[in-house]
Amino acid sequence: MKNYQVLPLKYRPQTLDEIWVQDHIKTTLKRAIESNRIAHAYLFAGPRGVGKTTTARILAKSLNCVKGQSIQPCQECSVCQEITSSASLDVLEIDGASNRGIDQVRELRENVKFMPTSCPYKIYIIDEVHMLTNEAFNALLKTLEEPPNHVIFIFATTAPQKVPATILSRCQRFYFRKARVDEIIQRLTWICKKENIDITEDALYAIGKRADGAIRDAESMLDQLRVFQNNRIELKDVEDLLGVISQEIFFGYTELLIAGDQKQIIEFIDKIFSVGYDFIEFYTGLLEHFRLLQLVKLDINKNVLSISPSDIKKYEGQAKKLTVEQLMIIMQIIADNEEIVKRTLEPKILFEILSLNLLNSMFGNPGPVLKGNNQTEEPSDINALWQNLISEFTEKRPFLSNHLETAVISNLIDGNITITFKNKIDKDYVESERNEIERYFTNQIGKPVKVNFLYFKEEKSYNTSEKPTMTIKETKPIDTKQNNDISKAINDLKTSLDTDTIFKQNFPDGKKIK
């Protein structure tokens, strides 16, 4: 009985033309092959599932095909079939994570001296090359810089920033990008037609977003869903099997925020946690939901949004109920608390507090509790907020707090606060932290606040009818004779310290010191 072949392997590209998305890489490699300008080392970098190792294999087949170097390997000769099945003696695939030591690299250095058995090139494909140790990288440097003519290195990595610069400078680098949602949907639609898979458009969009730019991941999800549902694959099947949080959850939560009902939103949060959704995924999905609302509000091109046609109308309807300023405040609060949410041991309690804070921010209330009338209200005492700011920064930013203590704050007028300093150094330092200070006031007041910084140089002026505050002692007229004596003494002191004069007095004949 023939073994079942999963979709990612069954539809794995075998030529450069079949590679999906990476047009810039396909074009460059094709021209290099046609013009016989083959580099001795390549670095393929990019996220998972975008075709790095697949492209390395295709390049190896194009260079080693029995029918000659070509951008279209025959796929029929023994060399092509061996490379496809990872059985070629001249195309070696090495896992950098498990062969990362200096001993393995020394062995590789010894083996590169030998000619290939049946191919024009001996090609080393090292996957996850960033996992090699520093000693292994150093041992590879000389070989990589001047390898034998029959050797080609192809490195693949998901973390190019971890590869030493000395290695990067010796390679031609190619950066593989993530696939867009619409590109993934095109790929899946093509596979579904080949495999006679019946699937809805909403389900395809859900898979495309879940894959996060990785075509291989999307194909694996489709293969799993085909086994899960023999008939038509619906959006609900994707949500149930893959744990995708329904967009209806985010729409419902936003509607409760707009309504401003504290009781209902707390009950809604209880339902969310009782279902058992991954809270971190829900939190990041909520931030993405408000981002999409903002983009729809700004009338961004719908193709950029990666939203299914059925959801676009929902986003447009909900975006009309919110202002751009409200969306900005909500996104800012959610983003500011992301790290706290990831570390908390009580996510439900924290999210309840955060949701009430979002309610307050929606209606411009500065306090932690929403008032019943839902009316925008300016803070009654800006000085109290100022003192709270200094107290809070005293704990986490004591140096900044010291500079703030010298300043004077004005009242909030039309969303503007002015902070005045008597010392320019204090003013310049605090102004460099403008974003953090504005974020604090925005969160406390519940609407965008702009902070202006002023430097006031205090100058003392006196009324002629009043005595000055400073006491100035009366000085006697300067005695001319006394002043001349002081000047003569100073000139005599300068003369006594003059090195040229001292030298002439001690060495009248110009004798030099040995």
Buried (B, 14 or more C-beta within 10 A) or exposed (E): EEEEEEBBEEBBBBBBEEBBBBEEBBEEBBEBBEEEEBEBBBBBBBBEBBBBBBBBBBBBBBBBBBEEBBBBBBEEBEBBBBBBEEEBEBBBBBEBEEBBBBEBBEEBBEEBEEEBEEBBBBBBBBBBBBBBEEEBBBBBEEBBEEBEEBBBBBBBBBEBEEBBEEBBEBBBBBEBBBBBBEBBBBBBBEBBEEEEBEBBEBBBBBBBBBBBBBBBBBBBBBBBBBEEBEEEBBBBBBBEBBEBBBBEBBBBBBBBBEEBBBEEBEEBBEEBBEEEBEBEEBBBBBBEBBBBBBBBBEEEEBEEBBBBEEBBEBBBEBBEEBEEEBBBBBBBBBEEBEEEBEEBEEBBEBBBEBBBBBBBBBBBBBEEEBEEEEEEBEBEEBEEBBEEBBEEBBEEBEEBBBBBEBBEBBEBEEBEBBBBBEBEEBBEBBBEBBEEBBBBBBBBBBBEBEBEBEBEEEEEEEEEEEEEEEEEEEEEEEEEEEEEEEEEEEEEEEEEEEEEEEBEEEEEEEEEEE
